[in-house]
Amino acid sequence: MGNSGSYAAVGNTQTQSSGKKYHTKCICVGCGCSENMCEPALATDIRCCCFEAAVKVDPSLCKDTDQLCYGRMGLKVGPAVLDVTNPFVDKHELIVVCEKKVF
């Protein structure tokens, strides 16, 4: 379990304490200081057996006003996949029926 890929969810390394300044660890709890204050400002991840999740808030991704419109959400349950996108940004597929673009 020593390598970073064994416990970092979805390739997220911002939440790993090893490799950071002032890294300290006692049995299973570690802490350290990151050099990047706001990239990301908040990050969390979890991995337990077959369950993985990761979330981060990164203000550096909103430096330009056009970046404020970027957004996406996705969900998969069994064979069904659902995603929600911004129609002002993703204009190339507004209406699609059974893999055929209508509009």
C-alpha positions in Angstrom: 0.0 0.0 0.0 3.0 2.2 -0.2 2.5 3.7 -3.7 0.3 6.7 -4.2 -2.0 4.9 -6.6 -3.1 2.4 -4.0 -5.0 4.8 -2.0 -5.6 8.0 -3.9 -9.1 8.2 -5.4 -9.3 9.0 -9.1 -5.6 9.9 -9.4 -6.0 12.8 -6.9 -2.7 13.6 -5.2 -3.6 16.9 -3.6 -4.9 15.2 -0.5 -1.9 13.0 0.1 0.3 14.2 3.0 3.4 12.4 2.0 5.7 14.5 -0.2 4.4 17.7 1.4 6.4 20.1 3.6 6.5 19.2 7.3 5.0 15.7 6.6 4.2 14.0 9.9 2.5 10.6 10.3 1.4 8.6 13.3 0.2 5.1 12.5 -2.6 5.8 10.0 -3.1 9.6 10.2 -0.8 12.0 8.3 -0.5 15.7 7.8 1.6 18.2 5.9 1.6 21.7 4.3 1.0 22.2 0.6 2.9 25.0 -1.3 -0.2 25.8 -3.4 -2.6 27.8 -1.2 -5.6 27.9 -3.6 -4.9 25.4 -6.3 -7.2 23.6 -5.2 -8.6 25.6 -2.3 -10.5 22.5 -1.1 -10.1 18.9 -2.1 -11.3 15.6 -0.7 -11.3 12.0 -1.8 -12.2 8.6 -0.4 -11.5 5.1 -1.4 -12.9 2.1 0.4 -12.8 -1.3 -1.3 -14.7 -0.8 -4.5 -16.0 2.7 -3.7 -14.1 5.8 -4.9 -15.1 9.5 -4.9 -13.2 12.8 -5.3 -14.2 16.5 -5.2 -12.2 19.6 -5.5 -12.8 23.4 -5.6 -10.1 25.1 -7.7 -10.4 28.8 -8.3 -7.5 28.7 -10.7 -9.9 27.1 -13.2 -12.0 30.4 -13.3 -9.3 32.9 -14.4 -11.2 34.0 -17.6 -14.9 34.9 -17.8 -15.7 32.3 -20.5 -14.5 29.5 -18.0 -17.4 30.4 -15.7 -19.8 28.6 -18.2 -17.9 25.3 -18.2 -19.8 22.7 -16.4 -20.7 19.0 -16.5 -22.2 16.4 -14.2 -22.2 12.6 -14.9 -23.8 9.6 -13.3 -23.7 5.9 -14.1 -25.9 3.2 -12.5 -25.5 -0.3 -14.0 -25.8 0.0 -17.7 -27.6 3.5 -17.7 -25.4 6.6 -18.1 -26.7 10.2 -17.6 -24.9 13.4 -18.1 -25.9 17.1 -17.9 -24.0 19.7 -19.8 -24.2 23.4 -20.5 -26.0 23.9 -23.9 -24.3 27.3 -24.4 -20.9 25.6 -24.3 -21.7 22.2 -25.9 -23.6 23.4 -28.9 -22.6 20.6 -31.2 -25.2 18.1 -29.8 -28.4 19.8 -28.7 -30.9 17.1 -29.7 -29.8 13.5 -30.3 -32.2 10.5 -30.6 -30.7 6.9 -30.7 -27.2 8.2 -31.6 -28.6 10.3 -34.5 -28.2 14.1 -34.3 -31.5 15.8 -34.8 -30.6 19.4 -34.0 
